[in-house]
Amino acid sequence: MTPPLVTMRSVSLYIGERSLFSDLDLHVQAKDRLCVVGR
């Protein structure tokens, strides 16, 4: 298995007091597709 293109570990994102995600682990492989949707 090839190593991931992107690896994030224990990532948290807050806007003010609001937590969007906490303790996120993400591994992106070469053929993966990602979509981030917001407003």
C-alpha positions in Angstrom: 0.0 0.0 0.0 1.3 3.4 -0.9 1.6 6.1 1.8 -1.2 8.7 1.9 -0.8 12.0 0.1 -2.2 13.9 3.1 -2.3 12.9 6.7 -3.8 15.0 9.5 -4.0 13.8 13.1 -5.9 15.1 16.1 -7.1 18.2 14.3 -9.8 20.4 15.9 -11.6 23.4 14.4 -13.5 26.0 16.4 -15.3 29.1 15.3 -15.7 31.1 18.5 -17.1 28.8 21.1 -18.6 26.4 18.5 -16.7 23.2 17.7 -16.9 22.1 14.0 -14.9 19.0 14.7 -12.6 17.7 17.4 -9.8 15.1 17.4 -10.2 14.4 13.6 -7.8 12.0 11.9 -7.8 12.1 8.1 -5.8 10.2 5.5 -6.1 11.0 1.8 -4.9 8.5 -0.8 -4.0 9.3 -4.4 -7.4 8.3 -5.9 -9.6 9.6 -3.1 -12.2 12.3 -3.7 -13.1 14.9 -1.1 -15.8 17.5 -0.9 -16.2 20.2 1.7 -19.6 21.9 1.7 -20.5 25.0 3.7 -22.4 28.2 3.5 
